[in-house]
Amino acid sequence: MSAAPSGAGEGVPSAASDGGAQVPEATPVPTLNLANLLTISRLVLVPLFVVALFTGDGDDTTWRAIATGLFAIASATDQVDGWVARRYGLITDFGKIADPIADKALIGAALIGLSALGELSWWVTIVIAVREIGVTLLRFWVIRHGVIPASRGGKAKTMAQILAIVTYLLPLPDGADPVRWALMGLAVALTVITGVDYLVRAIRLRAAGRRAMGS
């Protein structure tokens, strides 16, 4: 995904004179780049995934397979856009904000869809949705002071959510239910834990930013 530590990928140092030596001017990173286009494509795939999921009231095996495929492709772009952004220095502030929003839109659509079809308890969807919406609001709350990059825990949370959702999307036999429950339980636990961690880091970042502005 495009998220990375603040300041990364902002181009080479700007022009300055140091004893007469000229330093190359910074090359701005365009907002419309490959990494961000992959992020946008993930948002575009969300409504297509929802349509496929609900076709045939969610009971059509072929459409469930298509929905699973669309979800998997959209999830894969999360890994690809991050690699592209880091590899080619295409990290932008837009990507840092749009990437997690695209993740939440995809995960949220899947959870709400599964709950609406009666295949996933609503409390699971509500817990995850509250955490994700809360983190998004926290991002905007501290954005003037900086952007908190995704942590390893956050990445593990996202991966656990994706794996759990895939097991619910696939037309698996009832014998797979314990696996579904275990993966979703892990996803919920990581969701709550990382949510608390993000809240703590956001409060610390805002406090540090306010101290810096006051000094």
C-alpha positions as CSV (number, residue, x, y, z in Angstrom):
1,M,0.0,0.0,0.0
2,S,1.0,3.6,-0.4
3,A,1.3,4.3,3.3
4,A,4.9,5.0,4.5
5,P,6.7,7.1,7.1
6,S,6.1,10.8,6.7
7,G,8.7,12.4,4.5
8,A,9.6,9.3,2.5
9,G,9.6,9.5,-1.2
10,E,9.5,13.3,-1.4
11,G,12.2,13.6,-4.0
12,V,15.8,14.6,-3.8
13,P,17.0,17.6,-1.9
14,S,16.0,21.0,-3.2
15,A,18.4,23.4,-4.9
16,A,20.7,25.2,-2.5
17,S,24.1,26.8,-2.7
18,D,26.9,25.3,-0.5
19,G,30.2,27.0,-1.4
20,G,29.0,27.6,-4.9
21,A,28.0,24.0,-5.5
22,Q,24.5,23.5,-6.9
23,V,22.3,20.8,-5.5
24,P,19.7,19.4,-8.0
25,E,16.2,20.7,-7.5
26,A,13.6,18.4,-5.9
27,T,11.6,16.4,-8.3
28,P,7.9,16.5,-7.1
29,V,6.1,13.2,-7.1
30,P,2.9,13.5,-9.2
31,T,-0.3,12.6,-7.4
32,L,-1.5,10.7,-10.5
33,N,1.0,7.9,-10.5
34,L,0.9,4.1,-10.9
35,A,0.8,3.4,-7.1
36,N,-2.2,5.8,-6.6
37,L,-3.9,4.5,-9.7
38,L,-3.8,1.0,-8.2
39,T,-5.3,2.4,-5.0
40,I,-8.1,4.1,-7.0
41,S,-8.7,0.8,-8.9
42,R,-9.3,-0.9,-5.5
43,L,-12.1,1.6,-4.9
44,V,-13.6,1.0,-8.3
45,L,-13.7,-2.7,-7.7
46,V,-15.7,-2.3,-4.5
47,P,-19.1,-1.8,-6.2
48,L,-18.4,-4.5,-8.7
49,F,-17.7,-6.9,-5.8
50,V,-20.9,-5.9,-4.1
51,V,-23.0,-6.6,-7.2
52,A,-21.4,-10.0,-7.6
53,L,-21.9,-10.9,-4.0
54,F,-25.6,-10.1,-4.0
55,T,-26.4,-11.6,-7.4
56,G,-28.7,-14.6,-6.9
57,D,-29.3,-13.5,-3.3
58,G,-25.7,-14.7,-2.5
59,D,-26.6,-18.3,-3.2
60,D,-25.3,-18.6,-6.7
61,T,-22.0,-20.6,-6.6
62,T,-20.7,-19.0,-9.8
63,W,-21.3,-15.5,-8.7
64,R,-19.9,-16.2,-5.2
65,A,-16.7,-17.4,-6.9
66,I,-16.6,-14.2,-9.0
67,A,-17.2,-12.1,-5.9
68,T,-14.4,-13.9,-4.2
69,G,-12.1,-13.3,-7.2
70,L,-12.9,-9.6,-7.3
71,F,-12.2,-9.3,-3.6
72,A,-8.9,-11.2,-3.9
73,I,-7.8,-9.0,-6.8
74,A,-8.7,-5.8,-5.0
75,S,-6.9,-7.0,-1.9
76,A,-3.8,-7.8,-4.0
77,T,-3.6,-4.3,-5.2
78,D,-3.0,-3.3,-1.6
79,Q,0.3,-5.1,-1.6
80,V,1.2,-4.2,-5.2
81,D,0.6,-0.4,-4.8
82,G,2.8,-0.3,-1.7
83,W,5.6,-2.1,-3.4
84,V,5.4,0.2,-6.4
85,A,5.3,3.3,-4.3
86,R,8.4,2.3,-2.3
87,R,10.3,0.8,-5.2
88,Y,9.9,3.8,-7.5
89,G,9.6,6.6,-4.9
90,L,6.0,7.3,-5.7
91,I,4.9,7.9,-2.1
92,T,2.5,10.9,-1.8
93,D,0.3,12.4,0.9
94,F,-2.7,11.5,-1.2
95,G,-1.6,7.8,-1.2
96,K,-1.1,7.8,2.5
97,I,-4.7,8.9,3.0
98,A,-6.4,7.2,0.1
99,D,-4.8,3.8,0.6
100,P,-6.3,3.1,4.0
101,I,-9.6,4.5,2.9
102,A,-9.7,2.1,0.0
103,D,-8.8,-0.8,2.4
104,K,-11.7,0.2,4.7
105,A,-14.1,0.5,1.8
106,L,-13.3,-3.0,0.5
107,I,-13.3,-4.7,4.0
108,G,-16.4,-2.8,5.1
109,A,-18.4,-3.7,1.9
110,A,-17.5,-7.4,2.4
111,L,-18.5,-7.4,6.1
112,I,-21.7,-5.5,5.6
113,G,-22.6,-7.7,2.6
114,L,-22.0,-10.9,4.5
115,S,-24.0,-9.7,7.5
116,A,-26.9,-8.6,5.3
117,L,-26.9,-12.1,3.8
118,G,-27.1,-13.5,7.3
119,E,-23.8,-15.3,7.0
120,L,-21.8,-13.2,9.6
121,S,-23.0,-11.8,12.9
122,W,-23.7,-8.1,12.8
123,W,-21.7,-7.5,16.0
124,V,-18.5,-8.6,14.2
125,T,-19.2,-6.1,11.4
126,I,-20.0,-3.3,13.9
127,V,-16.9,-3.8,16.0
128,I,-14.6,-3.7,12.9
129,A,-16.5,-0.8,11.3
130,V,-16.4,1.3,14.5
131,R,-12.6,0.7,14.7
132,E,-11.9,1.5,11.1
133,I,-14.1,4.6,11.0
134,G,-12.5,5.8,14.2
135,V,-9.0,5.3,12.9
136,T,-10.0,7.3,9.7
137,L,-11.3,10.1,11.8
138,L,-8.1,10.0,13.9
139,R,-6.0,10.4,10.7
140,F,-7.8,13.6,9.9
141,W,-7.6,14.7,13.5
142,V,-3.7,14.6,13.4
143,I,-3.1,15.3,9.7
144,R,-1.8,18.8,10.3
145,H,0.8,17.3,12.7
146,G,1.8,14.4,10.5
147,V,0.7,11.0,9.1
148,I,1.0,7.9,11.2
149,P,2.4,5.1,9.0
150,A,0.8,1.6,9.0
151,S,2.3,-0.6,11.7
152,R,3.2,-4.3,11.5
153,G,0.2,-4.9,13.7
154,G,-2.0,-3.0,11.4
155,K,-0.8,-5.0,8.4
156,A,-1.3,-8.2,10.3
157,K,-4.8,-7.1,11.1
158,T,-5.6,-6.4,7.5
159,M,-4.3,-9.7,6.4
160,A,-6.3,-11.6,9.1
161,Q,-9.4,-9.7,8.0
162,I,-8.8,-10.6,4.3
163,L,-8.2,-14.3,5.0
164,A,-11.3,-14.5,7.3
165,I,-13.5,-12.8,4.7
166,V,-12.3,-15.1,1.9
167,T,-13.3,-18.1,3.9
168,Y,-16.8,-16.6,4.4
169,L,-17.1,-15.7,0.7
170,L,-16.1,-19.1,-0.7
171,P,-18.9,-21.6,-0.9
172,L,-17.2,-24.0,1.5
173,P,-18.9,-26.9,3.3
174,D,-20.2,-26.6,6.8
175,G,-17.2,-28.5,8.1
176,A,-15.1,-25.4,7.4
177,D,-17.1,-23.3,10.0
178,P,-14.5,-23.7,12.8
179,V,-11.8,-22.4,10.5
180,R,-14.0,-19.4,9.6
181,W,-14.7,-18.7,13.2
182,A,-11.1,-19.0,14.3
183,L,-9.8,-16.6,11.5
184,M,-12.6,-14.1,12.1
185,G,-11.9,-14.2,15.9
186,L,-8.3,-13.5,15.3
187,A,-9.2,-10.6,12.9
188,V,-11.5,-9.1,15.5
189,A,-8.9,-9.4,18.3
190,L,-6.2,-7.7,16.1
191,T,-8.7,-5.1,15.0
192,V,-9.4,-4.0,18.6
193,I,-5.7,-4.2,19.8
194,T,-4.4,-2.2,16.8
195,G,-7.2,0.3,17.2
196,V,-6.1,1.1,20.7
197,D,-2.5,1.3,19.6
198,Y,-3.4,3.8,16.9
199,L,-5.4,5.9,19.3
200,V,-2.3,6.1,21.6
201,R,0.0,7.0,18.8
202,A,-2.4,9.7,17.4
203,I,-2.7,11.3,20.8
204,R,1.1,11.4,21.2
205,L,1.6,12.8,17.7
206,R,-0.9,15.5,18.2
207,A,0.6,16.4,21.6
208,A,4.1,16.5,20.1
209,G,2.8,18.7,17.2
210,R,1.1,21.1,19.6
211,R,4.3,21.4,21.6
212,A,6.4,22.1,18.5
213,M,3.9,24.8,17.3
214,G,4.1,26.4,20.7
215,S,7.8,26.5,20.9
